[in-house]
Amino acid sequence: MTYGVVLTLAAIGALCGNVLAERLADRMRPARVLPPAVGGFAAAFVVMGVFPTVVLIAGSLATLGFAGATWNVVTVSLRQRIIPNDLLGRVNSIYRLVAYGTMPLGAIGGGVLARTAGLRAPFLTAGLLTAATIPTLRRRLPQTCRA
């Protein structure tokens, strides 16, 4: 039963992210929404690695759901605005290739890391690596997103 409740909380977080993402991006602009979303990913991973309790993992998964849904809504909308229509299909396919194509590498790396350094290590590593991307994200967002 606990597993179902934890997954439900993750889904509620994602639902809230889907509902609120457009409003957040309209009010704050993508450049001010995306870095905190990535920060939410990083914080959730670190919390799961440092404090692996059911309550905190449930909260972390809800945070991951919210941040993931917010990231997806805002980045897809942003791509549709700034990429010319005749290139949009190619850009989306490259985005998916990189995003989904690297997932098996991350899974293998996480498994090796868990086996050699313990089960908490992949979460801590994911959190720290994700947090390290925030400065680059801030610099690389298009000028049209900054206001």
N, C-alpha and C positions, 0 to 999 in steps of 0.2 A: 504494500500500500504506500509506503514512504516513497518508493521509487516513482510511482505514479503522481504523487503530489509534487515531487521535485520537478518532474518533467512538465507538469501542468503550470507550475510557476514560471518555468522557462518560456513556455508558450504564451503565457499572459504578458511577460516582459516583451516578447516579440510583437504581440498584438498591440500593446501600448506604443511601441516604437513605430509601427506601421501607421497608427492613427495620428501620432504627434509629429512625425518627421517632416511632413510638408509644412506644417505651421512653424516648426522650429526653423527650418531653412528659409521660409519667407520672412520671418521676424529678424533672424540673426545672420543670414547669408550662409552659404555652404562653408566658407572658410572659418566660420566660428562654430559650426556644428560638427564638422568631420573630425577635427583633432580631439575634442572631448569624447566623441564616440570611440575613437581608437584608445583614448585614455581609459574608457570604461572597459574595453577588452582587456587592456593591460592589468588594470586593477583587479578585475574578476579572476584572471589567471593567477595572479600573485596571491590573492586571498585563498583560492583553492589549494595552492601549494603550501601556504604557511599555516592555514587554519582549516584542515579538512574535516569539518563537522557538517552534519546534515543541514543544519540551519544556514550556515554560511555558504555551503555549496549551492543550496537552493537559491539564496540571494544572488550568488555569483552567476548562476545560470540564467536567472531573470535579467540580470544586468547584461549578460552576453546576448540574450534574446533582444533586449531593447536596443543595445548598441549595434548589433548586426542588422536589425530591421532598419534602423535609422541610417546606417551606412549605405545599405542597399538602395533605399528610396532616394536618398540625396544624391548618391553617385550616379545612379542610372538617370535620374532627371537632369543632372548636370551634364552628363555625356550627351544626352539628347539635345541640350541647349547649345553646347559649344562645338560639337563635331558636325561638320557638314553632312547632310543627308546621304550623299553618295558614298561617304566613307564610314557611316555609322555601323553598318553590318560588319565590315572588316575590323573596326576598332572593338566592337563587342566580342567578336570571335577571338581576337587576340587577348582581350581581357579575360575571357573564360578559359582560354588555353593556359594562361599564366596562373590564374587563380585555382582552377581545378587540376591542372597538370602538375602543380607542385604539391598538392595535398598528399599523394602517395609518398613523396620524399619526406614530408613532414611527419607522416605516420611512421615511416621506417626510422627516421631520426629520433622521434619521441620514444619509440619502442626500445631502441638501443640505449638511449639516455636513461630510461626507466630501469632497464635491466642493470646498467652499470652504476648508476648514481641514486637509484631509488625512485619510488613512484611519485614523489613530490617534485622531482627535478624537471620533468617536462613542463609542468605548470609554471614553475618559477622561471624557467628559460623562456617559455612563450611570453610570459608577462614582461620580462625584461627586454626581449627582442622587439616586442610590439611597442613598448614605451619608447624604445630607441628610434622608432620610425616617425614619431610625432614631429620633431623639428624639421625633418625633410618634408613631411606632408605640409607643414605650414609654409615652407618656402616655395613648394612646387605648385600649390593651388593657383589656378589662373587669376590674373588681375581682375577679371570680370566677377570673381567670387568674393572679392574683398571689398567690404564697405563698412 
